[in-house]
Amino acid sequence: MKEIPNYVEELKWRGMIHDVMPGTEEQLQKEMTSGYIGFDPTADSLHIGNLVPVMLLVHLQRGGHKPIVLVGGATGRVGDPSGKTEERKLLSIEDINHNLECQKNQLMKFLDFEKGDNKAEVVNNFDWFNDFSFLDFIRDVGKHISVNYMLAKDSVKTRLDSGMSFTEFSYQLVQGYDFYWLYKNKNCKLQLGGSDQWGNVVTGTELIRRKFFADENKEAEAFALTCPLVTKADGSKFGKSEGGNVWLDPERTSPYKFYQYWLNASDEDAEKWIKYFTLLSKEEIDELIIQHKEAPHMRVLQKTLAKEVTIRVHSEEDYNMAVEASGILFGKGTTETLKKLSEDVLLSVFEGVPQAEVSRSEFENGIGILDFLSQKAGAFKSNGEARRMLKDNAVSINKEKIKEDYQVGTKDLLSNKYILVQKGKKNYFLVSIV
C-alpha cells in the first residue's frame, strides 16, 4: 500500500495551522480523505487573501487526498458575518452566478480536476438548498443546534451589540448543513478554512454528529482544520495595495502590479509567505533563508516568492514581462522592452512620475527636440537647460540617447499615445499625446 504523505506535518512546518480538531491527523494518515473549503461569490475574482485556503486544498491533493471546492451559490445569498463589522450587501442571482463561474475558472489553475481517484471536484450548495423549504430546514436542521451554542460563537458575539440580522445569525447553520450534506453524499470528512471560520466549521462537525446519529442511528466522524489569517509585519492589511485588493484577475490587478506586491514584501513577511504561497520544499526554503540572511540586499526571498506566485497565478510569460518592466525604472530596460508593454503596464510602471500632455495636431508633423522638451512638454525649464543636457548625452527618448538635431514624431509613440523622456539616470517624464 502506497504511503500517504503526512498532510498535517507539511502544514505545521509551513506555519499554516491555527486550529486542528483531535483525530484529524490520524484520519488523514488512515485513508484517502475528502476535504472541502467554501468560497462565497462576493466578487468575480478571487484575491490573494483567498490564496491561503486555496493552498490548503493544493497541499491536500498533493498529499493524496481529494479536494472539494464548494462555491456558495446559496450561502452567497445570505452573507457570512465572520470577521465583519457590518452586514454584507446581498447580491443578485445573476451577479452570484457570474462570480461563481469566474472563480471556478481561477481555481482550475491550482488543482487537478482531471486525473486520479483524488481529482478535485466543484460543488455548488445552491444545488441542495434550492428545493429545501424554510420550514423543512428549521425542523430538520435547526432542532439539532441550540441557540446557546450559536450565541457562544465569536462571529456572533462580536456582532450582537452592533446589531445582527436573523439572516446572518442563521449562516452558521447553513454552512453546517453544507458539511453534513457533503459528509452524507460525498463521504467528505474534513472541512478546511481560515481561523475566522472556526465557529462555523465546528458547527458543521457538531451537526454531522447529532443529525447523522438521529437520521442513521450511526456514529459519525467529522474533522476540522483552520489556517491563520495572513498578516503583515508592519500591521497593515495583507492583500491590500494603494488601489485596493490585489486580485488574481489580470484585468483587475495587472501581472506587473501583482509581481510588485510580492517583490516589495518585507524580509519578515517574505520569510513567512514563501512557506504559505509556494510549493518549494523545506530544504529549498531553508537554503533560500540562509542565502537571504547572508546578502539581504539581493532580496533573494522576495524575488523567488514573486516569481513562484506570479507564474502560478498568471504565466511564465507574464512573469518575464513583469521582471523586464520592473527593470525599466532602474536603467535596465530597452526601447524594445518599452514597446512590448501594454498601456496598463506602462502606466503602472511610471505611476507617480511627472506627466504632461501635448496636442496630437501639433505633434503629427514632428517637433524639434528642444521645443518638445521645454516648450511643449515642460520637462526642462528652458531650451538652454535642455541643450546642455543633450550636449552631455544625458537625455533619452524611450530609452534611446538622442542629440540636439532629433525630431520627435509618431514613430516614437508607445501604445500610439506616450513618449518617455529620461533626464540623467533616474528622472523620468511621461508625455501623453492627446
GUMARDO-470563 format. One record per residue (C-alpha): residue number from 1; residue in one letter; x, y, z. Coordinates in nm, 4 decimals. Last residue first. Layout:
<atoms>
{NUM,'a',{X,Y,Z}}
...
</atoms>
This chain:
<atoms>
{434,'v',{-0.3857,6.3686,-2.6898}}
{433,'i',{-0.0156,6.2834,-2.6975}}
{432,'s',{0.0788,6.1863,-2.3413}}
{431,'v',{0.4270,6.2726,-2.2127}}
{430,'l',{0.5874,6.0731,-1.9315}}
{429,'f',{0.8851,6.2327,-1.7532}}
{428,'y',{1.1568,6.0309,-1.5862}}
{427,'n',{1.4481,6.1353,-1.3680}}
{426,'k',{1.6627,5.8369,-1.2659}}
{425,'k',{1.9724,5.8143,-1.4835}}
{424,'g',{2.0030,6.1577,-1.6426}}
{423,'k',{1.6877,6.3107,-1.7807}}
{422,'q',{1.4584,6.0463,-1.9313}}
{421,'v',{1.1613,6.1266,-2.1546}}
{420,'l',{0.9045,5.8560,-2.2235}}
{419,'i',{0.6648,5.9239,-2.5086}}
{418,'y',{0.3036,5.8070,-2.4987}}
{417,'k',{-0.0003,5.7669,-2.7262}}
{416,'n',{0.0236,5.5055,-3.0005}}
{415,'s',{0.0926,5.2395,-2.7339}}
{414,'l',{0.4415,5.3971,-2.7219}}
{413,'l',{0.4859,5.6757,-2.9748}}
{412,'d',{0.8314,5.7495,-3.1154}}
{411,'k',{0.7495,5.6917,-3.4837}}
{410,'t',{0.4678,5.9482,-3.4432}}
{409,'g',{0.7274,6.2240,-3.4196}}
{408,'v',{1.0148,6.3772,-3.2203}}
{407,'q',{1.2853,6.5323,-3.4411}}
{406,'y',{1.6454,6.4941,-3.3157}}
{405,'d',{1.9008,6.7673,-3.4034}}
{404,'e',{2.0032,6.8210,-3.0390}}
{403,'k',{2.1110,6.4588,-2.9918}}
{402,'i',{1.9351,6.1490,-2.8564}}
{401,'k',{2.0063,5.8581,-2.6208}}
{400,'e',{1.7496,5.5790,-2.6542}}
{399,'k',{1.5402,5.4673,-2.3522}}
{398,'n',{1.2074,5.5867,-2.4952}}
{397,'i',{1.3565,5.9299,-2.5602}}
{396,'s',{1.6835,5.9726,-2.3716}}
{395,'v',{1.8699,6.2788,-2.2429}}
{394,'a',{2.2123,6.2770,-2.0734}}
{393,'n',{2.4467,6.2882,-2.3765}}
{392,'d',{2.6253,6.5878,-2.2195}}
{391,'k',{2.5255,6.8017,-2.5205}}
{390,'l',{2.1647,6.6950,-2.4695}}
{389,'m',{2.1920,6.8013,-2.1042}}
{388,'r',{2.3237,7.1467,-2.2002}}
{387,'r',{2.0623,7.1926,-2.4755}}
{386,'a',{1.7731,7.1075,-2.2396}}
{385,'e',{1.8958,7.3632,-1.9826}}
{384,'g',{1.9314,7.6254,-2.2548}}
{383,'n',{1.5932,7.5486,-2.4083}}
{382,'s',{1.4398,7.6316,-2.0719}}
{381,'k',{1.2714,7.4856,-1.7630}}
{380,'f',{1.3037,7.1297,-1.8885}}
{379,'a',{1.0360,6.8573,-1.8980}}
{378,'g',{0.7805,7.1246,-1.9866}}
{377,'a',{0.6174,6.9080,-2.2532}}
{376,'k',{0.5567,7.1672,-2.5234}}
{375,'q',{0.8081,7.4461,-2.4599}}
{374,'s',{1.0975,7.2661,-2.2858}}
{373,'l',{1.1292,6.9124,-2.4164}}
{372,'f',{0.9327,6.9426,-2.7410}}
{371,'d',{1.0867,7.2720,-2.8487}}
{370,'l',{1.4353,7.1380,-2.7832}}
{369,'i',{1.3585,6.8083,-2.9565}}
{368,'g',{1.2230,6.9614,-3.2750}}
{367,'i',{0.8602,6.8649,-3.3305}}
{366,'g',{0.7128,6.6348,-3.5931}}
{365,'n',{0.4254,6.6840,-3.8361}}
{364,'e',{0.1854,6.4880,-3.6152}}
{363,'f',{0.2744,6.6614,-3.2877}}
{362,'e',{0.0894,6.9891,-3.3001}}
{361,'s',{-0.2330,6.8091,-3.4003}}
{360,'r',{-0.1711,6.5463,-3.1327}}
{359,'s',{-0.1759,6.8132,-2.8613}}
{358,'v',{0.0856,6.7579,-2.5921}}
{357,'e',{0.0061,6.6404,-2.2400}}
{356,'a',{0.2316,6.6273,-1.9339}}
{355,'q',{0.3398,6.3819,-1.6669}}
{354,'p',{0.5718,6.3831,-1.3666}}
{353,'v',{0.6357,6.0297,-1.2333}}
{352,'g',{0.3808,5.8848,-0.9870}}
{351,'e',{0.2773,5.5816,-1.1881}}
{350,'f',{0.5517,5.5098,-1.4374}}
{349,'v',{0.5465,5.1304,-1.4143}}
{348,'s',{0.1683,5.1160,-1.3786}}
{347,'l',{0.1160,5.3458,-1.6784}}
{346,'l',{0.3332,5.1226,-1.8957}}
{345,'v',{0.1602,4.8125,-1.7581}}
{344,'d',{-0.1842,4.9450,-1.8477}}
{343,'e',{-0.0696,5.0658,-2.1916}}
{342,'s',{0.0724,4.7241,-2.2736}}
{341,'l',{0.4481,4.6887,-2.2665}}
{340,'k',{0.6250,4.5449,-2.5718}}
{339,'k',{0.7399,4.8857,-2.6950}}
{338,'l',{0.9130,4.9565,-2.3643}}
{337,'t',{1.1096,4.6318,-2.3801}}
{336,'e',{1.2294,4.7126,-2.7344}}
{335,'t',{1.3378,5.0587,-2.6252}}
{334,'t',{1.5477,4.8915,-2.3574}}
{333,'g',{1.5112,4.8471,-1.9825}}
{332,'k',{1.7963,4.8082,-1.7341}}
{331,'g',{1.8074,5.1673,-1.6075}}
{330,'f',{1.6442,5.1110,-1.2723}}
{329,'l',{1.2954,5.2247,-1.3730}}
{328,'i',{1.2996,4.9854,-1.6675}}
{327,'g',{1.3978,4.6820,-1.4607}}
{326,'s',{1.0473,4.6327,-1.3203}}
{325,'a',{0.9071,4.6159,-1.6749}}
{324,'e',{1.1508,4.3390,-1.7636}}
{323,'v',{1.0625,4.1446,-1.4481}}
{322,'a',{0.6885,4.1918,-1.5083}}
{321,'m',{0.7277,4.0784,-1.8700}}
{320,'n',{0.9104,3.7642,-1.7577}}
{319,'y',{0.6374,3.6902,-1.5035}}
{318,'d',{0.3611,3.7389,-1.7598}}
{317,'e',{0.5387,3.4959,-1.9946}}
{316,'e',{0.5831,3.2459,-1.7120}}
{315,'s',{0.2093,3.2576,-1.6528}}
{314,'h',{-0.0614,3.4099,-1.4282}}
{313,'v',{-0.1400,3.2636,-1.0851}}
{312,'r',{0.1354,3.0006,-1.0721}}
{311,'i',{0.3901,3.2117,-1.2606}}
{310,'t',{0.3243,3.5155,-1.0407}}
{309,'v',{0.3399,3.3085,-0.7202}}
{308,'e',{0.6743,3.1412,-0.7927}}
{307,'k',{0.8436,3.4525,-0.9322}}
{306,'a',{0.7312,3.6871,-0.6543}}
{305,'l',{0.8396,3.4403,-0.3849}}
{304,'t',{1.1783,3.3834,-0.5507}}
{303,'k',{1.2420,3.7559,-0.5892}}
{302,'q',{1.1293,3.8328,-0.2332}}
{301,'l',{1.3446,3.5599,-0.0811}}
{300,'v',{1.6502,3.6510,-0.2921}}
{299,'r',{1.6321,4.0157,-0.1876}}
{298,'m',{1.9904,4.0824,-0.3064}}
{297,'h',{2.0275,4.3458,-0.0313}}
{296,'p',{1.9738,4.0707,0.2275}}
{295,'a',{2.3077,3.9068,0.1418}}
{294,'e',{2.3982,3.6430,0.4045}}
{293,'k',{2.0492,3.6490,0.5559}}
{292,'h',{1.8965,3.5932,0.2121}}
{291,'q',{2.1226,3.2982,0.1307}}
{290,'i',{2.0314,3.1320,0.4634}}
{289,'i',{1.6597,3.1905,0.4006}}
{288,'l',{1.6954,3.0483,0.0490}}
{287,'e',{1.8580,2.7330,0.1884}}
{286,'d',{1.5779,2.6836,0.4410}}
{285,'i',{1.3252,2.7322,0.1588}}
{284,'e',{1.4847,2.4651,-0.0602}}
{283,'e',{1.5144,2.2170,0.2287}}
{282,'k',{1.1529,2.2761,0.3382}}
{281,'s',{1.0352,2.2103,-0.0175}}
{280,'l',{0.9109,2.4784,-0.2573}}
{279,'l',{0.5381,2.4619,-0.3241}}
{278,'t',{0.4879,2.8353,-0.2840}}
{277,'f',{0.2293,3.0527,-0.1066}}
{276,'y',{0.2497,2.9770,0.2623}}
{275,'k',{0.6186,2.8918,0.3060}}
{274,'i',{0.7314,3.1829,0.0860}}
{273,'w',{0.4893,3.3965,0.2858}}
{272,'k',{0.6713,3.3629,0.6185}}
{271,'e',{1.0235,3.4507,0.5018}}
{270,'a',{0.8801,3.7165,0.2694}}
{269,'d',{0.6891,3.8757,0.5584}}
{268,'e',{0.9987,3.9147,0.7765}}
{267,'d',{1.2138,4.0430,0.4896}}
{266,'s',{0.9443,4.2968,0.3964}}
{265,'a',{0.7391,4.2300,0.0850}}
{264,'n',{0.8047,4.4619,-0.2108}}
{263,'l',{0.8622,4.1776,-0.4590}}
{262,'w',{0.5295,4.0209,-0.3586}}
{261,'y',{0.3261,4.3318,-0.4419}}
{260,'q',{0.5451,4.4070,-0.7456}}
{259,'y',{0.4513,4.0784,-0.9103}}
{258,'f',{0.0792,4.1575,-0.8796}}
{257,'k',{0.1410,4.5098,-1.0072}}
{256,'y',{0.3140,4.3671,-1.3167}}
{255,'p',{0.0575,4.0864,-1.3563}}
{254,'s',{-0.2070,4.3622,-1.3768}}
{253,'t',{-0.4654,4.3728,-1.0990}}
{252,'r',{-0.8319,4.3908,-1.2058}}
{251,'e',{-0.7900,4.2793,-1.5676}}
{250,'p',{-0.5220,4.0302,-1.4598}}
{249,'d',{-0.7785,3.8522,-1.2365}}
{248,'l',{-0.5955,3.7183,-0.9303}}
{247,'w',{-0.6785,4.0360,-0.7390}}
{246,'v',{-0.4687,4.2543,-0.5080}}
{245,'n',{-0.7416,4.4390,-0.3200}}
{244,'g',{-0.7411,4.8192,-0.3046}}
{243,'g',{-0.5525,5.0600,-0.5338}}
{242,'e',{-0.2980,5.1575,-0.2702}}
{241,'s',{-0.2376,4.7867,-0.2116}}
{240,'k',{-0.4295,4.5397,0.0025}}
{239,'g',{-0.3679,4.1653,0.0233}}
{238,'f',{-0.2370,4.1694,0.3793}}
{237,'k',{-0.3649,4.4541,0.5936}}
{236,'s',{-0.1156,4.6891,0.7544}}
{235,'g',{0.0430,4.5909,1.0867}}
{234,'d',{0.4022,4.6398,0.9722}}
{233,'a',{0.4726,4.2653,0.9849}}
{232,'k',{0.1831,4.1870,0.7541}}
{231,'t',{-0.0944,3.9461,0.8478}}
{230,'v',{-0.2320,3.6262,0.6992}}
{229,'l',{-0.5246,3.4736,0.8847}}
{228,'p',{-0.4010,3.1525,1.0421}}
{227,'c',{-0.5124,2.8172,0.8974}}
{226,'t',{-0.8085,2.6038,1.0026}}
{225,'l',{-0.8593,2.2303,1.0376}}
{224,'a',{-1.1779,2.0353,1.1024}}
{223,'f',{-1.2917,1.6753,1.1342}}
{222,'a',{-1.6055,1.4656,1.1028}}
{221,'e',{-1.6640,1.1181,1.2392}}
{220,'a',{-2.0175,0.9839,1.2589}}
{219,'e',{-2.1785,0.7349,1.4972}}
{218,'k',{-2.4818,0.5667,1.3489}}
{217,'n',{-2.8568,0.5766,1.4147}}
{216,'e',{-2.8987,0.6929,1.0560}}
{215,'d',{-3.1139,1.0037,1.0979}}
{214,'a',{-3.0531,1.0901,1.4657}}
{213,'f',{-2.6887,0.9762,1.4535}}
{212,'f',{-2.6304,1.1690,1.1340}}
{211,'k',{-2.8054,1.4719,1.2836}}
{210,'r',{-2.6043,1.4897,1.6042}}
{209,'r',{-2.2563,1.4038,1.4785}}
{208,'i',{-2.2981,1.5887,1.1496}}
{207,'l',{-2.4400,1.8963,1.3233}}
{206,'e',{-2.1433,1.9068,1.5607}}
{205,'t',{-1.8930,1.8806,1.2756}}
{204,'g',{-2.0738,2.1607,1.0907}}
{203,'t',{-2.0936,2.3830,1.3985}}
{202,'v',{-1.7202,2.3156,1.4274}}
{201,'v',{-1.6671,2.4768,1.0867}}
{200,'n',{-1.8855,2.7822,1.1502}}
{199,'g',{-1.7030,2.8628,1.4738}}
{198,'w',{-1.3615,2.8004,1.3181}}
{197,'q',{-1.4265,3.0275,1.0191}}
{196,'d',{-1.2171,3.3225,1.1445}}
{195,'s',{-0.9213,3.0805,1.1538}}
{194,'g',{-0.9372,3.0379,0.7771}}
{193,'g',{-1.0826,2.7240,0.6250}}
{192,'l',{-1.0812,2.3458,0.5985}}
{191,'q',{-1.3640,2.0936,0.6414}}
{190,'l',{-1.2868,1.7238,0.6642}}
{189,'k',{-1.4948,1.4052,0.6426}}
{188,'c',{-1.6381,1.4232,0.2902}}
{187,'n',{-1.8143,1.0924,0.2131}}
{186,'k',{-1.9710,1.2677,-0.0877}}
{185,'n',{-2.3436,1.2341,-0.0123}}
{184,'k',{-2.3598,1.2090,0.3690}}
{183,'y',{-2.0473,1.4047,0.4540}}
{182,'l',{-2.1120,1.6571,0.1774}}
{181,'w',{-2.4661,1.7146,0.3001}}
{180,'y',{-2.3499,1.7461,0.6648}}
{179,'f',{-2.0736,1.9887,0.5681}}
{178,'d',{-2.3180,2.2070,0.3760}}
{177,'y',{-2.5610,2.1810,0.6702}}
{176,'g',{-2.3043,2.3483,0.8931}}
{175,'q',{-2.2729,2.6314,0.6417}}
{174,'v',{-2.6480,2.6914,0.6607}}
{173,'l',{-2.6485,2.6575,1.0382}}
{172,'q',{-2.3555,2.9002,1.0670}}
{171,'y',{-2.5391,3.1489,0.8459}}
{170,'s',{-2.8564,3.1626,1.0564}}
{169,'f',{-2.7334,3.4626,1.2544}}
{168,'e',{-2.6613,3.6401,0.9263}}
{167,'t',{-3.0222,3.6174,0.8091}}
{166,'f',{-3.1532,3.6760,1.1617}}
{165,'s',{-2.9932,4.0191,1.1383}}
{164,'m',{-2.7118,4.1290,1.3648}}
{163,'g',{-2.6845,4.4525,1.5604}}
{162,'s',{-2.3887,4.6442,1.6960}}
{161,'d',{-2.4069,4.4741,2.0357}}
{160,'l',{-2.4566,4.1274,1.8876}}
{159,'r',{-2.1764,4.1464,1.6328}}
{158,'t',{-1.8722,4.0305,1.8280}}
{157,'k',{-2.0747,3.7548,1.9963}}
{156,'v',{-2.1939,3.6080,1.6650}}
{155,'s',{-1.8603,3.5514,1.4895}}
{154,'d',{-1.7150,3.4584,1.8294}}
{153,'k',{-1.9551,3.1627,1.8644}}
{152,'a',{-2.1298,3.1302,2.2018}}
{151,'l',{-2.4590,3.2553,2.0592}}
{150,'m',{-2.4840,2.9506,1.8322}}
{149,'y',{-2.4483,2.7016,2.1180}}
{148,'n',{-2.6986,2.8965,2.3293}}
{147,'v',{-2.9433,2.8919,2.0363}}
{146,'s',{-2.9254,2.5126,2.0362}}
{145,'i',{-2.8223,2.3030,1.7352}}
{144,'h',{-3.0112,1.9849,1.6396}}
{143,'k',{-3.3580,2.1418,1.6095}}
{142,'g',{-3.2380,2.3833,1.3406}}
{141,'v',{-3.1580,2.1117,1.0882}}
{140,'d',{-3.4690,1.9045,1.0157}}
{139,'r',{-3.7385,2.1387,1.1513}}
{138,'i',{-3.5692,2.4719,1.0709}}
{137,'f',{-3.4781,2.3470,0.7239}}
{136,'d',{-3.8104,2.1842,0.6443}}
{135,'l',{-3.9920,2.5061,0.7323}}
{134,'f',{-3.7547,2.7142,0.5179}}
{133,'s',{-3.8025,2.4860,0.2204}}
{132,'f',{-3.5109,2.2915,0.0703}}
{131,'d',{-3.5626,2.2891,-0.3070}}
{130,'n',{-3.2743,2.5244,-0.3950}}
{129,'f',{-3.0657,2.4296,-0.0914}}
{128,'w',{-2.9124,2.1143,-0.2375}}
{127,'d',{-2.7993,2.2514,-0.5739}}
{126,'f',{-2.7444,2.6002,-0.4280}}
{125,'n',{-2.4546,2.4445,-0.2378}}
{124,'n',{-2.2483,2.4362,-0.5570}}
{123,'v',{-1.9949,2.1557,-0.5932}}
{122,'v',{-1.6556,2.1549,-0.7647}}
{121,'e',{-1.4383,1.8429,-0.7648}}
{120,'a',{-1.0663,1.7847,-0.7434}}
{119,'k',{-0.9138,1.4608,-0.8665}}
{118,'n',{-0.8336,1.2209,-0.5817}}
{117,'d',{-0.9067,0.8996,-0.7681}}
{116,'g',{-0.6768,1.0231,-1.0419}}
{115,'k',{-0.6848,1.2789,-1.3230}}
{114,'e',{-0.8963,1.5694,-1.4473}}
{113,'f',{-0.9746,1.8349,-1.1861}}
{112,'d',{-0.6101,1.8895,-1.0902}}
{111,'l',{-0.5933,2.1960,-0.8655}}
{110,'f',{-0.4275,2.5377,-0.8844}}
{109,'k',{-0.5118,2.6758,-1.2264}}
{108,'m',{-0.8637,2.5282,-1.2055}}
{107,'l',{-0.9329,2.7636,-0.9146}}
{106,'q',{-0.9340,3.0622,-1.1496}}
{105,'n',{-1.2021,2.9141,-1.3762}}
{104,'k',{-1.4204,2.8325,-1.0757}}
{103,'q',{-1.3900,3.1938,-0.9549}}
{102,'c',{-1.5185,3.3359,-1.2854}}
{101,'e',{-1.8101,3.0906,-1.2997}}
{100,'l',{-1.9138,3.1671,-0.9423}}
{99,'n',{-1.8978,3.5436,-0.9965}}
{98,'h',{-2.1390,3.5228,-1.2913}}
{97,'n',{-2.3787,3.3038,-1.0904}}
{96,'i',{-2.3710,3.5456,-0.7961}}
{95,'d',{-2.4231,3.8528,-1.0158}}
{94,'e',{-2.7256,3.6953,-1.1870}}
{93,'i',{-2.8770,3.5849,-0.8532}}
{92,'s',{-2.8496,3.9425,-0.7241}}
{91,'l',{-2.6051,4.0224,-0.4469}}
{90,'l',{-2.6724,4.0989,-0.0801}}
{89,'k',{-2.4615,4.3791,0.0699}}
{88,'r',{-2.2749,4.2439,0.3660}}
{87,'e',{-2.3811,4.3181,0.7222}}
{86,'e',{-2.1434,4.5161,0.9374}}
{85,'t',{-1.8325,4.4595,1.1469}}
{84,'k',{-1.7240,4.1508,0.9566}}
{83,'g',{-1.4784,3.8815,1.0702}}
{82,'s',{-1.7380,3.6074,1.0314}}
{81,'p',{-2.0782,3.7552,0.9327}}
{80,'d',{-2.1100,3.5320,0.6219}}
{79,'g',{-2.3661,3.6605,0.3739}}
{78,'v',{-2.7044,3.5036,0.2952}}
{77,'r',{-2.7254,3.4936,-0.0849}}
{76,'g',{-2.3624,3.3859,-0.1142}}
{75,'t',{-2.4565,3.0951,0.1134}}
{74,'a',{-2.6732,2.9545,-0.1676}}
{73,'g',{-2.4458,2.9785,-0.4728}}
{72,'g',{-2.1544,2.9277,-0.2372}}
{71,'v',{-1.8905,2.7502,-0.4377}}
{70,'l',{-1.7667,2.4392,-0.2605}}
{69,'v',{-1.4297,2.3221,-0.3827}}
{68,'i',{-1.3696,1.9580,-0.2918}}
{67,'p',{-1.0128,1.8366,-0.2552}}
{66,'k',{-0.9406,1.4616,-0.2562}}
{65,'h',{-0.6405,1.3332,-0.0643}}
{64,'g',{-0.3030,1.2056,-0.1876}}
{63,'g',{-0.0844,1.4568,-0.0031}}
{62,'r',{-0.0532,1.6674,-0.3188}}
{61,'q',{-0.4327,1.6964,-0.3120}}
{60,'l',{-0.4360,1.8239,0.0464}}
{59,'h',{-0.1400,2.0521,-0.0282}}
{58,'v',{-0.3376,2.2212,-0.3079}}
{57,'l',{-0.6507,2.2378,-0.0914}}
{56,'l',{-0.4664,2.4214,0.1867}}
{55,'m',{-0.3081,2.6363,-0.0862}}
{54,'v',{-0.6550,2.7584,-0.1874}}
{53,'p',{-0.7280,2.8402,0.1775}}
{52,'v',{-0.4079,3.0506,0.1827}}
{51,'l',{-0.4720,3.2061,-0.1595}}
{50,'n',{-0.8061,3.3674,-0.0761}}
{49,'g',{-0.6360,3.6808,0.0625}}
{48,'i',{-0.4607,3.6981,-0.2747}}
{47,'h',{-0.7879,3.7911,-0.4418}}
{46,'l',{-1.0510,3.5701,-0.6036}}
{45,'s',{-1.2341,3.7221,-0.8955}}
{44,'d',{-1.5927,3.7941,-0.9961}}
{43,'a',{-1.6693,3.9199,-0.6468}}
{42,'t',{-1.8751,3.8144,-0.3401}}
{41,'p',{-1.9043,3.4574,-0.4668}}
{40,'d',{-1.8504,3.2778,-0.1348}}
{39,'f',{-1.5765,3.0156,-0.1384}}
{38,'g',{-1.6238,2.7027,0.0713}}
{37,'i',{-1.3398,2.4659,0.1561}}
{36,'y',{-1.3570,2.0892,0.1346}}
{35,'g',{-1.1831,1.7706,0.2412}}
{34,'s',{-1.2111,1.4186,0.1040}}
{33,'t',{-0.9910,1.1607,0.2734}}
{32,'m',{-0.7576,0.8977,0.1297}}
{31,'e',{-0.7013,0.6660,0.4222}}
{30,'k',{-0.5510,0.6207,0.7707}}
{29,'q',{-0.2966,0.9027,0.7688}}
{28,'l',{-0.5665,1.1642,0.7091}}
{27,'q',{-0.7833,1.0206,0.9858}}
{26,'e',{-0.4913,1.0146,1.2301}}
{25,'e',{-0.4087,1.3795,1.1573}}
{24,'t',{-0.7698,1.4850,1.2149}}
{23,'g',{-0.8141,1.2894,1.5388}}
{22,'p',{-0.8289,1.5972,1.7604}}
{21,'m',{-0.9604,1.9022,1.5697}}
{20,'v',{-0.6989,2.1352,1.4270}}
{19,'d',{-0.6655,2.5058,1.4950}}
{18,'h',{-0.4193,2.7614,1.3551}}
{17,'i',{-0.2193,2.5531,1.1094}}
{16,'m',{-0.0275,2.7035,0.8159}}
{15,'g',{0.3122,2.7654,0.9736}}
{14,'r',{0.4862,2.5900,0.6806}}
{13,'w',{0.6411,2.3393,0.9192}}
{12,'k',{0.2936,2.2583,1.0505}}
{11,'l',{0.1236,2.2366,0.7101}}
{10,'e',{0.3509,1.9542,0.5942}}
{9,'e',{0.3095,1.7748,0.9289}}
{8,'v',{-0.0696,1.7933,0.8918}}
{7,'y',{-0.0597,1.6491,0.5398}}
{6,'n',{0.1558,1.3490,0.6314}}
{5,'p',{0.2353,1.1857,0.2983}}
{4,'i',{0.0236,0.8719,0.2310}}
{3,'e',{0.2312,0.5546,0.1990}}
{2,'k',{0.1346,0.3425,-0.1002}}
{1,'m',{0.0000,0.0000,0.0000}}
</atoms>
